[in-house]
Amino acid sequence: MRHLRPLSVTLTALAMSLGLLLGAGAQAEELVKYQIVGGESIDKSLTGQPGDPVNGRKLAINRKLGNCLACHVLPIPEQAFHGNVGPDLSEAGGNLSEGEIRLRVVDSKVLNPDTIMPAFYRNDGFERVMKKFQGKTMLSAQQVEDVVAYIMTLKGN
């Protein structure tokens, strides 16, 4: 029955992601235009300002906003129940560029259309979104930059 565990984990992560799409974290704002470079990176900050890694860490563990722990392992020992659907992010800042991380947070479906990772900075193309959340993103442009800044600090041991 080993094959059932990944399916149940995947379904749990999908349910949590859908909860994020419909949750209290939705932000109403005009989307910042960005350019994807080489199909794999958003090199320029969405805000023109550096992100705050301390706030990014808070967002990453906030179950109603970033909720990165739903699918990823992070070096956050005070929080239980890290997910294992997505890759371990403990070394992501040493393995990916800032632009590559930004694209994954903004809309990872650009890189993998079949991923269950939600687009944190997209406000259209979703199905069956509650009216009060239509046209809203899960994270603001500054919150995206804060999460990117935090992940960039994760270089492993």
Secondary structure, 3 states (H helix, E strand, C coil): CCCHHHHHHHHHHHHHHHHHHHCCCCECCCCCCCCCECCCECCCCCCCCCCCHHHHHHHHHCCCCCCHHHCCCCCCCCCCCCCCCCCCCCCHHHHCCHHHHHHHHHHHHHCCCCCCCCCCCCCCCCCCCCHHHCCCECCCHHHHHHHHHHHHCCCCC
